[in-house]
Amino acid sequence: MYKLLFSCILIVFFSASYGQIGGKHVYEFLNLVTSPRQAALGGKTVTIYDNDVNQAHYNPATINADMDNHLALNYGSYFGEVSYGTASYAYTYDRRVQTFQAGVNYVNYGTFDGRDENGIATSEFTGSEIALSFGYAYNVPYSELYLGASAKLIASTLESYNSYGGAIDLGALYIDQDNDINYGLVIRNIGTQFTTYSGTREKLPLEIMAGISQELENVPIRWHLTLENLQQWNIAFSNPARAEGTIDGGAVEEKVSFFNNALRHVIVGAELFPTKGFNLRVGYNFRRAEELKLLEQRNFSGISVGFGLKFNKIKFDYSYSRYTLAANTSLFGLTINFQE
């Protein structure tokens, strides 16, 4: 009964967060947004190449020497009692060896009331998941091509059930210096469960993403375009609320067009003053907007905004992401530069 109850809760949670894509795999928390900057730009940006050590969580190819001795801590409160935190640190051992990065993602689902098969209350229980990662990037000699990989160890506890697994992320980044354009490609969560919850082996949330970004020449803006979930073309689903009634009392489900499905792969974002001490950010996630919008009511799902503010060697980041009228998320981040 505990497992069934908790599974239902997780499906509700991840359906709200990821719609049709979520709720189908184990360790879905691996796809949660890792930092306020990421969240403000729409949730999945794979082309940021600067001293933001958080970026290594989404594309290990972006690990670079400018991240050396930077520590980032992020925290957010999701729906209900769900809380989420991440940390990332990079260290350059040798300029020839380049830079290593280590990180952690942790989610706590809060406390739940246990029930037996007859619906009688039993003891409370909790659930949590954590992933430890280690990443490295390599600059192909005499080129602007960067390749990176990140290995993750995963642990999950849902009531009395435990599971352990491992995964790797592979990333590539090409920088066009002449036009200030970055191209990124990432394959995330290639892995397996080492041990299962109750004997059934489940798939990890594999995802392929591609992106492009450019800083404009005469305007202090860098725009970002990301294509998510490229491993699966059809990510749309028919909303039952939009079904049309028939003369015999039946219903004809909504038909999702080719263009609508294509748009659900798209995330756009822009950052004002990307290299300055104060940044403004805005993003739009088409899939989230389409899956969570209400009929005949504008609720601005899919929109996210945020800012970054730097004081000497400390930077504070904040983001606000719109999901529904009743469920929105704020993320807070602090990055400390320990370089002398």
N, C-alpha and C positions, 0 to 999 in steps of 0.2 A: 504493500500500500504506500509506503514511504516513497519508493522509487516512482510509482505511477503519479503520485501527487507532485513530486518535484519535477518530473518530466513535463507535466502540464504547465507548471509555473515557468519553466525554462522556455517552452515553446511560445508562450504568451510574450515573454520578455524579448526573445530574439525575433519573433515575428514583428514586433513593434520596431525593433532596431534595424532589421534587415529584410523585412517583407518576405517575398517568395524565395529568396536565396537562403535565408537563415532558418534555423530550426531543423536542418536536415543532417547535420554533422556533429561529431563530438568536438569538444574544445572550441566552440564558436567564439569564445571570448578573445581568441587570437585576432579577430577582425575588428575589435573595438578600436576606436580612435585613440591614439597614443599621446597626443599633446594638444594644447589649446590652438597652436598655430595650424596643425593639421585640421582640426575641427573647424576652425574659422574659414579655411579655404575649401570646405566642402567634404572633408573627411578622408580623402585618399590622394595625397600628392606625392609623386615619386621622382620629381625633378629638382627639388631644392638642394643646392650645393653651396653651403656656407658653413658657419661655425655652429649651426643648430644640431646638437648631438642627438636630439629626438628623432631626426630624420632617418637615422640608421634603422629604426624599427620597421620602416616601410620600404626602404631600398638600401640594402647594405653597400651598394656601390657608391653611395654618397659619403661614406666614411672618409675623412680627410684630415690632414695635419692641423687645420684651423680649429678642429674640435678638441685638440689636445688639452687634457686636464680640465675639461668642462664637465660639470655634473648637473643633470636636469632632474627635477622632481615634479610630478604632475598628479593632480587629484581631481576627481569628479564624483558627484552624486547623481546616479541615474534614477530610474523609476523606483518608487517605494523605498526599501531599505538597501537597495543595491548600491554599493560604492566601488570605485575603481581607482587604481593608482598605478603609475609607471615610474621607472627611474632609468637613467641612461648615463654612462660615463665612458669617456674616450681617453686613450693615453698613447702618445707617440713614443715608442721605445727607441727608435732609430729612424732617421729620415730616409734611410735606404729601405728599411723594413716597412716603413709607413706606419699606419695607425690601427690600433685594435679598439674594439668597443664592447662593452658589456652592458646588459640591460635586464630589467625585470618588469613583468606585467602581472598585476594581481587584481582579482575581483572577488568581492565578498557579497554573497547573495542575501545576507541577513538571516533572520530567525523565522522559522515556519512552525505552525502547529501540526503535530503529527496526529493521524487518524488511522484506526485499524480498518479491516474490511467491512465492519458494521457501522462505520462512521463515528465510533466512540473515541473521544480525545485521549491521546497518549502523551508522550513527552515531546517537547520541542526539539527541533533539529536545525542544523545549519548547513551551508554549502559554500565552498570557496574553490578557486582555481588559481594557479600560478604558473608562469613560464619564465625560465632563466635563459638568456640568450648571450651568445658570444659571436661577434662579427669582425670581418676583415675585408678590406678592399685593396685592389691592385690596379695600378696605372700601367696599361700596356705601353712599353717603351716607345718613345718618339711618336706618341699619338695623344689624342684627347679622349680616348676610350678608357673607361673605368669599369672593372668587374668586381663584384663583391659577393660574399656568402655569409650567412648567419645560421648558426646551429642553435636549436632550442630544446631544452628539457622541460617537459610539461607534467604537472601533477594536478589532479582534480579529486576533490572530496565532496560527495553529495550524500548527506546523511551518513550511513555506515558503509557506503559504497565508495571504493577508491579506484582510480585509474591513473596509469603513468604512460607517457608517450614521448616521442621525439620528432622533430621536424627540422627542415632546413629551408631557408629563403635564398634564392638566387637573383641577383640584380645586375643590370648593366646601365651605364650612363655615358652618353656622348655629349661633349660640350663644343658647340660651334662658337669659338671665341670671336670671330669676325662679326657675327650677327647677334651675339649674346643670347643664343638659343640652346636650351638643354633638352635632350631626348632621353627618356627613361623607359626601361622594360623590366618587369619584376614577375617572378613566379614565387608565390608564397605558400607556406605550409605543405611542403612535400614531406610526408612522413607517415607514421603509423603509431598505433597503440602498442606499448610493450606489455601492459596488462590491462584487461578490460574490467568493466564494472561488475558484470555477472555472466561472463562467458561469451558475449556477443561482440565481435569485433566491428567497430564503426569507422567510417572514413573521416579524415580530417578535412577542414574547409579549404581545399585547394583553390587558389585564385591566381589568375593572370591579369596583370594590369600594364598599360602603356600610357605614357604621358609626354607632354611637350610644354615648355614654358619659355617666356622671353621677357627680358627687361627692355622697355621701350627706350629709344634713343633720346628723345627730347622731353619725355614725361617720366617722372619718378614712380613708375608703376611696373610691376612684373605680373603678367597674367599666366594662369595655369589651366591646362586642359588635360583631364585624365579620363581614360577609358577603362572602366572596371568590369570585372567578371567576364573577361574575354574567353574563358574556358567554356562558356555556355552562351549560345546565342539567344535562345528564348528565355528571358528572365521575367517576362510579364505574366500576369495572371488576371483572370476575369473577376471583377468586383461584383459580388452578388447583389449589392445595393443598386447597381446600374443595369440589372437584368430587365428586359422588356417583357411585359405580360402578353400572353396570347389569348385568342378568343375562347379557347377551351379551358382557360384557367391555368395553363402552364406558364413557363418562362423561357425566354431565349437569352442565354448568357451573353454578356458584353463581348464584342469582338475587338481584340487589341490589334491595331494596325502595325504594319511593318515599321513605319516611321516612329510610332509611339514606343515600340519595343527597342528600336535603335537608340532613341533618346535616353532610355533608362540605363544605358551603359555610360552616360556622359556626366562628368562632374566638372564644373568650371569655378575658377576662383581668381581673385586679384588682390595684390598687396601694394598699398601705397607707402612710399618711402621704405622700400625693402632693406636698404643698407644703413638706415639712420637709427638714431636712438629711440625714435617713436614710430611705430608702424600701425597702420589701419588695414584690416583684412575683411573680405567678404567672399562668400562662396554660395554655390547653389548645386544641390544634389537632385538631379531630375528623377531618379528612381524613388528616393524617399518622398519627394513632393507628390509624385503620381500615386504611390501606394497609400499614402496617409492623408490625402486630401478628402474633404467632406463634400457631399453633394450639396449644391446650391449654397455653399458657405465658404468664404475665403478664410483660410487659417494659416497661410504662408508657410506650410510645411516645406522642408527642403532648404530653407534659407539659414545661413549661419553668418555670424559677424564676430569680430574680435579685435584685439589690439595687443601690441607689445610695447613695453616701456623699460628702457635700460638706465640703470644708475651705476656708473663706474663699472664694476665687475659683476654686477647682479642685474638680471633681467627678469621682469615679471610679465607673464602672458595670461590673457583671459579670452575665453570664447563663449558664445551663447548660440546654441543650435536649436532650431525650431522643429519639433516633431508633430505634436497635436496641440489642441487648445489646452489640454490638461497635462501634457508631458513634454517638458523641455529640459535641456541639459546645459549646465555651466561647467566648464573645466578651468582649473587654475594651474599655472605652471611657474616654477622658479628655476632659473638657470644661473649657476655660479661658476665664474671663471677663476680657477686657482692658479693660473699662470702668473709667474713673477714679472 
